[in-house]
Amino acid sequence: MGILVEVKANENSTTGGVGAEVGAVSLKAGDVISIFCEFNNRWKLLDQQEEFITNANGIGSHPITLPNGQTFPAGSLLGSFDNGTTFFAVGLFTQISVLEGIPNPILKLYCADIDKDNNSGSIFAHIKVQTNRLVPNGSYLRTARNVKITVTAECRKLDGTFQETSVEYTQVEAQNLKDIINIDGVLTKGL
């Protein structure tokens, strides 16, 4: 189930606005965030000028440089994990991983603009967070290394009988683990 966030061109502008906070989700390193916006969902940067109506991709022919020195298409949807100190491009779709070293990351969304006062409208962002549940969450992760996880189960063999089997993987392997597969009663990593 995803989260729907309304991002307002005026109130959530990168210049003078406050980011639209993606609430109801606690992020941690390793989580993968997908953000999607409808193509026909648009906002206005200059209220009276039709050429400044855009979707979340922004107006590619009008790059703007934000006060922090980053450059993006005017009107593009941006994200930030550090309360608007730095930004990343979202546009109509992006998928991004939360990296280590971001303490208590909070995702906020913005409209890339340098003059919020003549903006209007909003864009709705559909957000889905995939957590890395292959490693049990806990405070131990801050002070432990070389974490290994073992999954033990009774698995069905091809002849219909069951046998106990185990598979072990590391915290690093968990980031790329696609599946744990039962092959004739033996659990196997699906990398």
N, C-alpha and C positions, 0 to 999 in steps of 0.2 A: 504494500500500500504506500502511495506516495504522499507528498506534501504539496499543497498549492500555495504559492506566495504571490501577492500582488506587489509589483514594483512600480512606484509612481515616478514619473519623469521629473516632477518638481521636488517633492519631498525627499526622494531618494537619489538626488543628483550627486555626482562625485564632487561638485564644488558648491558648498553651502548646504548640502542636504545630509541626511543621516541614512545609513544603509538599512534596507528592509531585512530584518533579522529572520533567519530560517529557524523558527523555534521548534519545540517538541522533539528535538533530536539531540542526543549527546554524541559528539564526534570524537574519534580517537585516531591515532596514527594507524594507517592501513585501511581505513574505511574508504570506499570508492563512492563518489557522489556523481550522479547523472542529473543533468539539468536540461530540460527541453522546453521550448516555447513554440507556440503555433506560428506559422509563417504569416498569417493574415492579422495577427495581433500587433497593433501599432501604437506608437505615441508620437507627439509633436514636440519638436525642439523650438521652433519659432512659430507662435500661434497663428500668424497670418500668412505663412508661406508654405504652399503645398510641397515644395521640393524638400522640406525638412520634416516630412512625415515618414517614419521608418519603422521597421520591425527590429527585433533584438540584434540583428547583424549590424545595425547602424548604417551610416552613410559613408561608404568607402571612399568617395571622392572628397570628403571633408574630414581629414584626420585632425584630431585635437591633441595638444600636449597638456597633460594635467600638471598641477603644481608640483607633484613629486618627480616630474620628468618623463613619465611613461606616456606613450602615444597610442591612441586607439581611434577607430572610426567614431565620429560624433553620433551620439544616440545608441551606441552599442550597449548591450547588457554586460555588466562586469560583476565579478565576485571578489570578495576579500575575506581572509581569515584573520586579519589583524586590524579590524575596525577602520578600514579605509586608508591605512598607511601605504599599502601596496595592493595592486589589483591584478586579476587575471581575466582574460577574455572568456565570455560565456557564449554570446551570440545566440543562435537558434538552438544549438546543442553543444554540450561539452561533457566530458567525463574526466574527473580529476581525482587523484588520490590524496588523502590527508597525509602529510609527511611527518616524520619524527621531528622533534624540536619546536613544534608549535604548541605552546602551553595552552590548554583549554581552548581549542579552536572553536570559533563561532562563525558560521557562514553568514555573510551579509551580501545583499545584492544591490547594485547601483545602476543608474543611467549615466553613461559617459557624457559629460557636458561641462562647459565652463561658464554658463550663465543660466542658472536654474529658474530665474524669475519669469522667463517667457516660455517655459515648458508646460505641457499639459498631457493628460492621458496616462495610461498605465499599461504594463505588460504583465501577463500572468506566467510565472515560471513553475513548471511541474518538476518536483525534485524527488529523487529516490536515493536512499542511502543503503549501500550494501556493506554490512559490517563483516569484519573478518572473524567469524564465529568459530573458525577451526582452531583458534587458540583461546582457551578460557580467559575471560577478562578478569583483571584483578590488580591490586596495587603491586603485587610481586613483579609485574612486568617492568616497573621502573627501576628495580634493583636486582634483577636476575638476568642471566645470559645463558645461551646455549639451551634454551627451553626445548624439551622433547615431549611430544604428546603420543600416547599409546591408546589405540582403539582396540578393544577386545569384544568379540561377538561370537555367537554360534551361527555359523553360516551353512546354508544348504549346499550340498554337493550335487553333481549331476545325477547321481543315483538316488537322490531324494533324502539321503541321510544328512545329519548335521554334524559339524565338528567345530570345536573351539579354535579360533584363529585370532591373530593380532597383527596390527600394522603400526609402525612407529614413524613419525615424521617430526622434523624440527620446525621451529618457529619460522625460519627462513623458507623452508619448503612449503609451509602453509600458505605463503603469499602467492604461490604459483599452483597450488593443488587444485585441480579441477574437479576431482571426484575420488571417492574411495570405492573400489570395485570388488565385487565378489566373483572370483574366478574359480569355479569348482570347489567352493568351500574355503578358499584362501583370500583374505583381504589383501588388496594390492593398491598402491598409490596410482592415481590417474593424473599424471603431470602433463 
